[in-house]
Amino acid sequence: MPFQALGLAPALAQAATDLGFSRPTPIQEAALPAALSGADVLATAQTGSGKTAAYVLPLLQRLLPQIGQAPRRVRALVLVPTRELAAQVGEVVRSMAQHLPGTARTAVVFGGVSINPQMLALRGGADVVVATPGRLLDLVAHNALKLGSVELLVLDEADRLLDLGFAEELQRVLALLPAARQNLFFSATFPPAVQELAGQLLHAPVRIDVPAAPVEEAVILQQAFLVDSTRRTQLLRQLIKTQGWQRVLVFVATQYAAERVASKLHQGDLFATSFHGGLSQGARKQALEEFKEKRWDVVVTTDLAARGIDISQLPVVVNYDLPRSAVDYVHRIGRTGRAGASGLAVSFVTPASMAHWRLIEKRQGLSLPLEVVPGLEPTEEAPVSEPGGGIKGKRPSKKDKLRAAASSPPADPQQP
Ligand code: AMP
């Protein structure tokens, strides 16, 4: 079905075509008519499904009639959990808005960088604001913007917003918005806290459940290797060389591990760098841009890069440390095989993480053969389980317990 048949204005249908979208993705096909009708939308949406365009197109269509009219007021607000997602959504809004007859001004604001340039950028007003909640409130407090004219609110990755502890800020932002507005609510998962927020926010929403993307075995080939924890870097290096992998995203459990693994790979003649929340905003932006430009062979990251960020057509994702939950597994491997391109997701399973891997497999309905590379046969012993289900000598942290309570399987006992 062409975009125009979903009720999109010709300029916006053209914008989608110009971005190379030949036909709507399932989430766009479901969300566009609902959102364009002015209804609230509650959508299950994974990164990689095309969810951003599913809300940006109707958002711009809503602005169309009065675009660029003075005085410029913030009429659409998109709240996102991370700086990277904010920047990415801002780019999508700007590239689609280029096709409109008037000029829609888009401001992208997020924390972790100086507030002054953002205040300056807001001086002439903005039609669309894409923001992380904390910085948005700071800007309101500085009188740099007002939210009293918002007609359309988008919450993207609502589950992540709550996971990252934005619940209180969200409530404060909501209190600043007019009650009569349209709400588009996107979340990858719907734990009770997200359902409660959706219940509070939405009025008779159109519910959209597009089958969870993108774990399609035909698109993402999944593999698991059994290896000693101490020889994972060696295995990784070997696979990169023998398989000719290029542009590999490697997931580890901690910022420290990201630094350590990246530096070991670098010493072994690979262009490897780290990407995690402990780096400055500038360093994160630079690493991401350089990776997109194919200047790095390997980026070693924490779950920070598992969601939201669109690095299209990433060929290989490696779980050097296993993810904590099956949901995180889906997000991590969703970094590859994007928008129909095929990809490879490889997991390293150590004797100590075997039980956890089995849980992930069970939740995913997977049963992968555990491959062993000759010369790297595992020799480590699996740790002895305590009666409580934990692993001897590794007590779960408070954060682990919270995460486990929030629907994950037991925390990964493995340490880098
Ligand atoms: P998202 O889920 O919004 O992060 O989008 C994932 C990727 O799919 C991005 O690279 C988009 O540019 C791309 N995309 C979105 N909609 C379409 C479409 N209709 N056809 C082809 N690619 C698309």
Residues whose N, C-alpha, C, O or C-beta is under 5 A from the ligand:
A	BS01	AMP	G20 F21 S22 R23 P24 T25 Q46 T47 G48 S49 G50 K51 T52 A53 G308 D310 S312 A339
